[in-house]
Amino acid sequence: MEHIAALLLVIGCSNSMTECRELQVPVSVFETAEACTAERPFAMGDVQGQAEYVVAKCLAVDPALEDDYDQIVWNVRPDGSLEASLQISNVVVASNVTRPEKDFLRQQ
């Protein structure tokens, strides 16, 4: 089974950076971060013309959470920089540790 180490996210925006959308590229998952970084300029070239401004970023994938990621959260700032991360939306945290109840209201 191959593990994914990086995901290539490519975003196309209008010149004013007010309208942005994800652009599809031929290859978007990579076994190494280096492979993703090497492919990034070629992927950006593949989508040139689909948007006035194109920005791309390689996102690291934690192998332990590879199957749990279910969304990419991204934002393109007015200066054209891309902030992005992989997220897990349905995280369930459970604990079997019971805590004693405390009385935080004390009478003086």
N, CA, C and O atoms as CSV, one atom per row, in Angstrom:
chain,resi,resn,atom,element,x,y,z
A,1,MET,N,N,0.835,-1.175,0.000
A,1,MET,CA,C,0.000,0.000,0.000
A,1,MET,C,C,0.884,1.244,0.000
A,1,MET,O,O,1.793,1.364,0.821
A,2,GLU,N,N,0.619,2.153,-0.907
A,2,GLU,CA,C,1.376,3.390,-0.988
A,2,GLU,C,C,0.837,4.385,0.036
A,2,GLU,O,O,-0.366,4.479,0.276
A,3,HIS,N,N,1.771,5.120,0.626
A,3,HIS,CA,C,1.369,6.171,1.553
A,3,HIS,C,C,1.552,7.515,0.876
A,3,HIS,O,O,2.469,7.711,0.078
A,4,ILE,N,N,0.680,8.418,1.203
A,4,ILE,CA,C,0.732,9.762,0.650
A,4,ILE,C,C,1.491,10.637,1.641
A,4,ILE,O,O,1.152,10.681,2.823
A,5,ALA,N,N,2.517,11.331,1.159
A,5,ALA,CA,C,3.295,12.227,2.017
A,5,ALA,C,C,2.934,13.687,1.787
A,5,ALA,O,O,3.138,14.528,2.663
A,6,ALA,N,N,2.391,13.991,0.596
A,6,ALA,CA,C,2.062,15.381,0.285
A,6,ALA,C,C,0.918,15.453,-0.710
A,6,ALA,O,O,0.724,14.563,-1.538
A,7,LEU,N,N,0.178,16.523,-0.603
A,7,LEU,CA,C,-0.941,16.797,-1.501
A,7,LEU,C,C,-0.696,18.155,-2.127
A,7,LEU,O,O,-0.374,19.114,-1.426
A,8,LEU,N,N,-0.845,18.246,-3.436
A,8,LEU,CA,C,-0.651,19.507,-4.146
A,8,LEU,C,C,-1.993,20.203,-4.313
A,8,LEU,O,O,-2.914,19.672,-4.934
A,9,LEU,N,N,-2.085,21.394,-3.751
A,9,LEU,CA,C,-3.289,22.216,-3.862
A,9,LEU,C,C,-2.984,23.366,-4.807
A,9,LEU,O,O,-2.020,24.104,-4.604
A,10,VAL,N,N,-3.805,23.519,-5.842
A,10,VAL,CA,C,-3.625,24.597,-6.809
A,10,VAL,C,C,-4.897,25.437,-6.815
A,10,VAL,O,O,-6.000,24.916,-6.979
A,11,ILE,N,N,-4.728,26.738,-6.634
A,11,ILE,CA,C,-5.850,27.671,-6.555
A,11,ILE,C,C,-5.709,28.712,-7.660
A,11,ILE,O,O,-4.622,29.237,-7.902
A,12,GLY,N,N,-6.823,29.001,-8.324
A,12,GLY,CA,C,-6.863,30.053,-9.333
A,12,GLY,C,C,-7.749,31.182,-8.853
A,12,GLY,O,O,-8.834,30.956,-8.317
A,13,CYS,N,N,-7.271,32.412,-9.053
A,13,CYS,CA,C,-8.015,33.592,-8.580
A,13,CYS,C,C,-8.135,34.642,-9.681
A,13,CYS,O,O,-7.407,34.626,-10.673
A,14,SER,N,N,-9.069,35.543,-9.468
A,14,SER,CA,C,-9.173,36.719,-10.315
A,14,SER,C,C,-8.008,37.652,-9.961
A,14,SER,O,O,-7.367,37.475,-8.926
A,15,ASN,N,N,-7.739,38.629,-10.803
A,15,ASN,CA,C,-6.643,39.568,-10.543
A,15,ASN,C,C,-6.813,40.305,-9.220
A,15,ASN,O,O,-5.827,40.642,-8.565
A,16,SER,N,N,-8.053,40.554,-8.829
A,16,SER,CA,C,-8.322,41.287,-7.589
A,16,SER,C,C,-8.286,40.387,-6.353
A,16,SER,O,O,-8.418,40.872,-5.230
A,17,MET,N,N,-8.108,39.076,-6.555
A,17,MET,CA,C,-8.069,38.076,-5.480
A,17,MET,C,C,-9.393,37.953,-4.730
A,17,MET,O,O,-9.427,37.435,-3.614
A,18,THR,N,N,-10.467,38.419,-5.326
A,18,THR,CA,C,-11.763,38.353,-4.662
A,18,THR,C,C,-12.523,37.072,-4.987
A,18,THR,O,O,-13.400,36.663,-4.227
A,19,GLU,N,N,-12.197,36.439,-6.105
A,19,GLU,CA,C,-12.850,35.192,-6.497
A,19,GLU,C,C,-11.778,34.142,-6.745
A,19,GLU,O,O,-10.962,34.274,-7.657
A,20,CYS,N,N,-11.791,33.090,-5.920
A,20,CYS,CA,C,-10.798,32.023,-6.046
A,20,CYS,C,C,-11.483,30.669,-6.029
A,20,CYS,O,O,-12.565,30.512,-5.462
A,21,ARG,N,N,-10.835,29.683,-6.664
A,21,ARG,CA,C,-11.384,28.326,-6.681
A,21,ARG,C,C,-10.239,27.336,-6.856
A,21,ARG,O,O,-9.173,27.678,-7.367
A,22,GLU,N,N,-10.482,26.113,-6.424
A,22,GLU,CA,C,-9.497,25.050,-6.604
A,22,GLU,C,C,-9.460,24.659,-8.076
A,22,GLU,O,O,-10.495,24.580,-8.739
A,23,LEU,N,N,-8.257,24.419,-8.573
A,23,LEU,CA,C,-8.076,23.975,-9.953
A,23,LEU,C,C,-7.595,22.529,-9.943
A,23,LEU,O,O,-6.765,22.149,-9.116
A,24,GLN,N,N,-8.114,21.733,-10.855
A,24,GLN,CA,C,-7.736,20.329,-10.960
A,24,GLN,C,C,-6.436,20.200,-11.740
A,24,GLN,O,O,-6.258,20.826,-12.784
A,25,VAL,N,N,-5.535,19.383,-11.218
A,25,VAL,CA,C,-4.271,19.110,-11.891
A,25,VAL,C,C,-4.167,17.610,-12.144
A,25,VAL,O,O,-4.809,16.821,-11.450
A,26,PRO,N,N,-3.357,17.203,-13.142
A,26,PRO,CA,C,-3.265,15.774,-13.473
A,26,PRO,C,C,-2.826,14.896,-12.297
A,26,PRO,O,O,-3.359,13.801,-12.117
A,27,VAL,N,N,-1.868,15.357,-11.501
A,27,VAL,CA,C,-1.391,14.589,-10.352
A,27,VAL,C,C,-1.425,15.504,-9.138
A,27,VAL,O,O,-0.852,16.593,-9.158
A,28,SER,N,N,-2.102,15.059,-8.074
A,28,SER,CA,C,-2.202,15.912,-6.888
A,28,SER,C,C,-1.735,15.230,-5.603
A,28,SER,O,O,-1.665,15.884,-4.562
A,29,VAL,N,N,-1.413,13.935,-5.647
A,29,VAL,CA,C,-0.916,13.236,-4.454
A,29,VAL,C,C,0.466,12.654,-4.748
A,29,VAL,O,O,0.743,12.179,-5.849
A,30,PHE,N,N,1.324,12.707,-3.726
A,30,PHE,CA,C,2.718,12.312,-3.917
A,30,PHE,C,C,3.213,11.498,-2.734
A,30,PHE,O,O,2.772,11.687,-1.600
A,31,GLU,N,N,4.145,10.583,-3.021
A,31,GLU,CA,C,4.724,9.737,-1.979
A,31,GLU,C,C,5.784,10.472,-1.156
A,31,GLU,O,O,6.102,10.060,-0.040
A,32,THR,N,N,6.327,11.558,-1.706
A,32,THR,CA,C,7.304,12.356,-0.968
A,32,THR,C,C,6.998,13.834,-1.137
A,32,THR,O,O,6.410,14.246,-2.138
A,33,ALA,N,N,7.399,14.627,-0.156
A,33,ALA,CA,C,7.228,16.076,-0.242
A,33,ALA,C,C,8.087,16.639,-1.370
A,33,ALA,O,O,7.695,17.600,-2.032
A,34,GLU,N,N,9.254,16.044,-1.589
A,34,GLU,CA,C,10.156,16.503,-2.639
A,34,GLU,C,C,9.523,16.327,-4.020
A,34,GLU,O,O,9.657,17.193,-4.884
A,35,ALA,N,N,8.837,15.208,-4.221
A,35,ALA,CA,C,8.172,14.970,-5.504
A,35,ALA,C,C,7.077,16.001,-5.741
A,35,ALA,O,O,6.885,16.465,-6.865
A,36,CYS,N,N,6.369,16.353,-4.693
A,36,CYS,CA,C,5.315,17.371,-4.804
A,36,CYS,C,C,5.919,18.724,-5.171
A,36,CYS,O,O,5.429,19.413,-6.065
A,37,THR,N,N,6.978,19.088,-4.474
A,37,THR,CA,C,7.640,20.367,-4.739
A,37,THR,C,C,8.181,20.421,-6.157
A,37,THR,O,O,8.101,21.463,-6.807
A,38,ALA,N,N,8.730,19.320,-6.647
A,38,ALA,CA,C,9.268,19.273,-8.003
A,38,ALA,C,C,8.162,19.406,-9.052
A,38,ALA,O,O,8.383,20.001,-10.107
A,39,GLU,N,N,6.983,18.861,-8.778
A,39,GLU,CA,C,5.868,18.881,-9.733
A,39,GLU,C,C,5.127,20.214,-9.739
A,39,GLU,O,O,4.483,20.558,-10.730
A,40,ARG,N,N,5.211,20.959,-8.656
A,40,ARG,CA,C,4.430,22.188,-8.493
A,40,ARG,C,C,4.531,23.156,-9.670
A,40,ARG,O,O,3.488,23.583,-10.164
A,41,PRO,N,N,5.718,23.530,-10.152
A,41,PRO,CA,C,5.753,24.479,-11.278
A,41,PRO,C,C,5.118,23.932,-12.557
A,41,PRO,O,O,4.527,24.687,-13.330
A,42,PHE,N,N,5.236,22.630,-12.779
A,42,PHE,CA,C,4.631,22.016,-13.970
A,42,PHE,C,C,3.108,22.020,-13.857
A,42,PHE,O,O,2.407,22.281,-14.835
A,43,ALA,N,N,2.608,21.732,-12.670
A,43,ALA,CA,C,1.160,21.744,-12.443
A,43,ALA,C,C,0.603,23.153,-12.637
A,43,ALA,O,O,-0.466,23.332,-13.221
A,44,MET,N,N,1.334,24.145,-12.144
A,44,MET,CA,C,0.887,25.530,-12.320
A,44,MET,C,C,0.858,25.893,-13.804
A,44,MET,O,O,-0.031,26.615,-14.255
A,45,GLY,N,N,1.830,25.392,-14.555
A,45,GLY,CA,C,1.847,25.620,-16.003
A,45,GLY,C,C,0.677,24.955,-16.707
A,45,GLY,O,O,0.130,25.490,-17.672
A,46,ASP,N,N,0.296,23.768,-16.206
A,46,ASP,CA,C,-0.832,23.036,-16.806
A,46,ASP,C,C,-2.150,23.799,-16.699
A,46,ASP,O,O,-3.005,23.676,-17.576
A,47,VAL,N,N,-2.322,24.583,-15.639
A,47,VAL,CA,C,-3.594,25.282,-15.421
A,47,VAL,C,C,-3.533,26.760,-15.798
A,47,VAL,O,O,-4.519,27.484,-15.662
A,48,GLN,N,N,-2.371,27.201,-16.273
A,48,GLN,CA,C,-2.237,28.593,-16.694
A,48,GLN,C,C,-3.294,28.900,-17.739
A,48,GLN,O,O,-3.500,28.112,-18.662
A,49,GLY,N,N,-3.947,30.001,-17.610
A,49,GLY,CA,C,-5.016,30.363,-18.532
A,49,GLY,C,C,-6.397,30.050,-17.970
A,49,GLY,O,O,-7.398,30.568,-18.465
A,50,GLN,N,N,-6.462,29.203,-16.934
A,50,GLN,CA,C,-7.749,28.912,-16.309
A,50,GLN,C,C,-8.131,29.975,-15.285
A,50,GLN,O,O,-9.279,30.048,-14.849
A,51,ALA,N,N,-7.145,30.803,-14.904
A,51,ALA,CA,C,-7.389,31.883,-13.957
A,51,ALA,C,C,-6.343,32.967,-14.194
A,51,ALA,O,O,-5.283,32.704,-14.761
A,52,GLU,N,N,-6.646,34.177,-13.759
A,52,GLU,CA,C,-5.714,35.284,-13.950
A,52,GLU,C,C,-4.495,35.155,-13.028
A,52,GLU,O,O,-3.396,35.584,-13.381
A,53,TYR,N,N,-4.693,34.569,-11.864
A,53,TYR,CA,C,-3.605,34.397,-10.898
A,53,TYR,C,C,-3.666,32.969,-10.373
A,53,TYR,O,O,-4.723,32.516,-9.934
A,54,VAL,N,N,-2.551,32.258,-10.414
A,54,VAL,CA,C,-2.499,30.871,-9.957
A,54,VAL,C,C,-1.452,30.757,-8.859
A,54,VAL,O,O,-0.337,31.263,-8.987
A,55,VAL,N,N,-1.828,30.085,-7.780
A,55,VAL,CA,C,-0.922,29.847,-6.664
A,55,VAL,C,C,-1.062,28.382,-6.258
A,55,VAL,O,O,-2.146,27.807,-6.360
A,56,ALA,N,N,0.031,27.782,-5.801
A,56,ALA,CA,C,-0.005,26.366,-5.426
A,56,ALA,C,C,0.826,26.141,-4.177
A,56,ALA,O,O,1.768,26.880,-3.887
A,57,LYS,N,N,0.451,25.095,-3.443
A,57,LYS,CA,C,1.160,24.764,-2.214
A,57,LYS,C,C,1.104,23.259,-1.999
A,57,LYS,O,O,0.081,22.620,-2.242
A,58,CYS,N,N,2.229,22.702,-1.536
A,58,CYS,CA,C,2.271,21.292,-1.150
A,58,CYS,C,C,1.934,21.197,0.332
A,58,CYS,O,O,2.545,21.865,1.165
A,59,LEU,N,N,0.960,20.362,0.646
A,59,LEU,CA,C,0.535,20.177,2.027
A,59,LEU,C,C,1.040,18.835,2.537
A,59,LEU,O,O,0.842,17.804,1.894
A,60,ALA,N,N,1.686,18.853,3.682
A,60,ALA,CA,C,2.195,17.617,4.275
A,60,ALA,C,C,1.032,16.771,4.768
A,60,ALA,O,O,0.060,17.286,5.320
A,61,VAL,N,N,1.144,15.474,4.561
A,61,VAL,CA,C,0.125,14.524,5.000
A,61,VAL,C,C,0.738,13.656,6.097
A,61,VAL,O,O,1.780,13.032,5.895
A,62,ASP,N,N,0.097,13.622,7.237
A,62,ASP,CA,C,0.537,12.751,8.327
A,62,ASP,C,C,0.097,11.337,7.974
A,62,ASP,O,O,-1.103,11.084,7.868
A,63,PRO,N,N,1.041,10.399,7.787
A,63,PRO,CA,C,0.657,9.033,7.389
A,63,PRO,C,C,-0.313,8.369,8.357
A,63,PRO,O,O,-1.135,7.553,7.942
A,64,ALA,N,N,-0.231,8.704,9.630
A,64,ALA,CA,C,-1.137,8.105,10.609
A,64,ALA,C,C,-2.570,8.591,10.424
A,64,ALA,O,O,-3.513,7.919,10.844
A,65,LEU,N,N,-2.740,9.757,9.796
A,65,LEU,CA,C,-4.079,10.331,9.615
A,65,LEU,C,C,-4.517,10.352,8.157
A,65,LEU,O,O,-5.555,10.925,7.823
A,66,GLU,N,N,-3.735,9.735,7.300
A,66,GLU,CA,C,-3.953,9.774,5.858
A,66,GLU,C,C,-5.402,9.480,5.455
A,66,GLU,O,O,-5.955,10.170,4.598
A,67,ASP,N,N,-6.010,8.482,6.053
A,67,ASP,CA,C,-7.383,8.107,5.687
A,67,ASP,C,C,-8.441,8.929,6.409
A,67,ASP,O,O,-9.627,8.831,6.091
A,68,ASP,N,N,-8.022,9.742,7.381
A,68,ASP,CA,C,-8.977,10.511,8.175
A,68,ASP,C,C,-9.221,11.925,7.654
A,68,ASP,O,O,-10.267,12.515,7.927
A,69,TYR,N,N,-8.262,12.471,6.907
A,69,TYR,CA,C,-8.455,13.825,6.380
A,69,TYR,C,C,-9.673,13.842,5.475
A,69,TYR,O,O,-9.842,12.963,4.630
A,70,ASP,N,N,-10.518,14.843,5.654
A,70,ASP,CA,C,-11.698,14.897,4.802
A,70,ASP,C,C,-11.991,16.285,4.247
A,70,ASP,O,O,-13.003,16.486,3.575
A,71,GLN,N,N,-11.114,17.238,4.523
A,71,GLN,CA,C,-11.315,18.541,3.917
A,71,GLN,C,C,-10.007,19.318,3.865
A,71,GLN,O,O,-9.104,19.128,4.680
A,72,ILE,N,N,-9.945,20.188,2.887
A,72,ILE,CA,C,-8.823,21.105,2.745
A,72,ILE,C,C,-9.378,22.500,3.027
A,72,ILE,O,O,-10.334,22.944,2.391
A,73,VAL,N,N,-8.774,23.166,3.973
A,73,VAL,CA,C,-9.183,24.526,4.314
A,73,VAL,C,C,-8.123,25.462,3.753
A,73,VAL,O,O,-6.938,25.307,4.048
A,74,TRP,N,N,-8.538,26.425,2.953
A,74,TRP,CA,C,-7.571,27.331,2.344
A,74,TRP,C,C,-8.108,28.747,2.260
A,74,TRP,O,O,-9.315,28.987,2.289
A,75,ASN,N,N,-7.162,29.681,2.156
A,75,ASN,CA,C,-7.490,31.088,2.013
A,75,ASN,C,C,-6.369,31.758,1.236
A,75,ASN,O,O,-5.192,31.560,1.538
A,76,VAL,N,N,-6.735,32.553,0.231
A,76,VAL,CA,C,-5.755,33.344,-0.497
A,76,VAL,C,C,-5.870,34.771,0.022
A,76,VAL,O,O,-6.929,35.394,-0.053
A,77,ARG,N,N,-4.774,35.269,0.541
A,77,ARG,CA,C,-4.747,36.633,1.074
A,77,ARG,C,C,-4.695,37.649,-0.069
A,77,ARG,O,O,-4.346,37.302,-1.197
A,78,PRO,N,N,-5.040,38.890,0.224
A,78,PRO,CA,C,-4.987,39.925,-0.819
A,78,PRO,C,C,-3.605,40.086,-1.451
A,78,PRO,O,O,-3.499,40.521,-2.598
A,79,ASP,N,N,-2.538,39.738,-0.712
A,79,ASP,CA,C,-1.184,39.840,-1.275
A,79,ASP,C,C,-0.833,38.644,-2.161
A,79,ASP,O,O,0.262,38.593,-2.719
A,80,GLY,N,N,-1.754,37.678,-2.296
A,80,GLY,CA,C,-1.531,36.523,-3.158
A,80,GLY,C,C,-0.949,35.312,-2.471
A,80,GLY,O,O,-0.742,34.283,-3.114
A,81,SER,N,N,-0.679,35.403,-1.176
A,81,SER,CA,C,-0.137,34.244,-0.468
A,81,SER,C,C,-1.266,33.273,-0.112
A,81,SER,O,O,-2.391,33.675,0.184
A,82,LEU,N,N,-0.930,31.998,-0.152
A,82,LEU,CA,C,-1.901,30.933,0.099
A,82,LEU,C,C,-1.663,30.315,1.462
A,82,LEU,O,O,-0.559,29.866,1.772
A,83,GLU,N,N,-2.704,30.298,2.268
A,83,GLU,CA,C,-2.685,29.579,3.536
A,83,GLU,C,C,-3.575,28.366,3.351
A,83,GLU,O,O,-4.700,28.492,2.867
A,84,ALA,N,N,-3.086,27.183,3.731
A,84,ALA,CA,C,-3.894,25.979,3.525
A,84,ALA,C,C,-3.483,24.905,4.515
A,84,ALA,O,O,-2.339,24.847,4.965
A,85,SER,N,N,-4.454,24.050,4.845
A,85,SER,CA,C,-4.165,22.916,5.717
A,85,SER,C,C,-5.182,21.815,5.468
A,85,SER,O,O,-6.287,22.055,4.983
A,86,LEU,N,N,-4.776,20.606,5.814
A,86,LEU,CA,C,-5.679,19.460,5.765
A,86,LEU,C,C,-6.356,19.362,7.117
A,86,LEU,O,O,-5.719,19.575,8.148
A,87,GLN,N,N,-7.634,19.042,7.124
A,87,GLN,CA,C,-8.400,19.002,8.360
A,87,GLN,C,C,-9.167,17.691,8.484
A,87,GLN,O,O,-9.467,17.017,7.498
A,88,ILE,N,N,-9.464,17.367,9.704
A,88,ILE,CA,C,-10.353,16.248,10.021
A,88,ILE,C,C,-11.573,16.870,10.675
A,88,ILE,O,O,-11.467,17.462,11.749
A,89,SER,N,N,-12.732,16.743,10.040
A,89,SER,CA,C,-13.905,17.460,10.543
A,89,SER,C,C,-14.658,16.714,11.629
A,89,SER,O,O,-15.287,17.351,12.473
A,90,ASN,N,N,-14.619,15.397,11.640
A,90,ASN,CA,C,-15.408,14.635,12.605
A,90,ASN,C,C,-14.512,13.951,13.623
A,90,ASN,O,O,-14.435,12.724,13.676
A,91,VAL,N,N,-13.845,14.748,14.420
A,91,VAL,CA,C,-12.976,14.191,15.444
A,91,VAL,C,C,-13.811,13.920,16.681
A,91,VAL,O,O,-14.473,14.812,17.212
A,92,VAL,N,N,-13.770,12.681,17.129
A,92,VAL,CA,C,-14.498,12.305,18.335
A,92,VAL,C,C,-13.470,12.058,19.424
A,92,VAL,O,O,-12.591,11.207,19.288
A,93,VAL,N,N,-13.591,12.800,20.484
A,93,VAL,CA,C,-12.670,12.639,21.597
A,93,VAL,C,C,-13.446,11.977,22.727
A,93,VAL,O,O,-14.478,12.485,23.165
A,94,ALA,N,N,-12.951,10.857,23.187
A,94,ALA,CA,C,-13.620,10.133,24.265
A,94,ALA,C,C,-12.635,9.921,25.398
A,94,ALA,O,O,-11.428,9.804,25.186
A,95,SER,N,N,-13.165,9.874,26.579
A,95,SER,CA,C,-12.324,9.643,27.741
A,95,SER,C,C,-13.099,8.791,28.729
A,95,SER,O,O,-14.299,8.978,28.928
A,96,ASN,N,N,-12.398,7.858,29.342
A,96,ASN,CA,C,-13.055,7.055,30.362
A,96,ASN,C,C,-12.607,7.482,31.760
A,96,ASN,O,O,-12.861,6.788,32.744
A,97,VAL,N,N,-11.948,8.613,31.831
A,97,VAL,CA,C,-11.501,9.140,33.115
A,97,VAL,C,C,-12.626,9.984,33.691
A,97,VAL,O,O,-13.135,10.892,33.034
A,98,THR,N,N,-13.003,9.680,34.908
A,98,THR,CA,C,-14.043,10.469,35.555
A,98,THR,C,C,-13.388,11.470,36.486
A,98,THR,O,O,-12.418,11.157,37.175
A,99,ARG,N,N,-13.910,12.633,36.496
A,99,ARG,CA,C,-13.400,13.685,37.363
A,99,ARG,C,C,-14.392,13.913,38.495
A,99,ARG,O,O,-15.604,13.912,38.278
A,100,PRO,N,N,-13.885,14.104,39.674
A,100,PRO,CA,C,-14.803,14.414,40.768
A,100,PRO,C,C,-15.393,15.809,40.565
A,100,PRO,O,O,-14.714,16.722,40.095
A,101,GLU,N,N,-16.626,15.952,40.916
A,101,GLU,CA,C,-17.252,17.254,40.798
A,101,GLU,C,C,-16.719,18.157,41.884
A,101,GLU,O,O,-16.474,17.724,43.010
A,102,LYS,N,N,-16.543,19.406,41.537
A,102,LYS,CA,C,-16.027,20.377,42.491
A,102,LYS,C,C,-17.037,21.487,42.656
A,102,LYS,O,O,-17.755,21.849,41.724
A,103,ASP,N,N,-17.075,22.003,43.828
A,103,ASP,CA,C,-17.932,23.137,44.116
A,103,ASP,C,C,-17.100,24.388,43.947
A,103,ASP,O,O,-16.268,24.706,44.797
A,104,PHE,N,N,-17.318,25.099,42.855
A,104,PHE,CA,C,-16.524,26.291,42.601
A,104,PHE,C,C,-17.108,27.534,43.257
A,104,PHE,O,O,-16.450,28.574,43.301
A,105,LEU,N,N,-18.308,27.444,43.757
A,105,LEU,CA,C,-18.911,28.578,44.444
A,105,LEU,C,C,-18.791,28.350,45.938
A,105,LEU,O,O,-19.411,27.449,46.502
A,106,ARG,N,N,-18.004,29.160,46.546
A,106,ARG,CA,C,-17.794,29.015,47.990
A,106,ARG,C,C,-18.429,30.193,48.711
A,106,ARG,O,O,-18.385,31.336,48.256
A,107,GLN,N,N,-18.992,29.882,49.798
A,107,GLN,CA,C,-19.559,30.946,50.627
A,107,GLN,C,C,-18.466,31.467,51.560
A,107,GLN,O,O,-17.668,30.695,52.091
A,108,GLN,N,N,-18.445,32.750,51.744
A,108,GLN,CA,C,-17.445,33.329,52.634
A,108,GLN,C,C,-18.072,33.810,53.897
A,108,GLN,O,O,-17.379,34.330,54.772
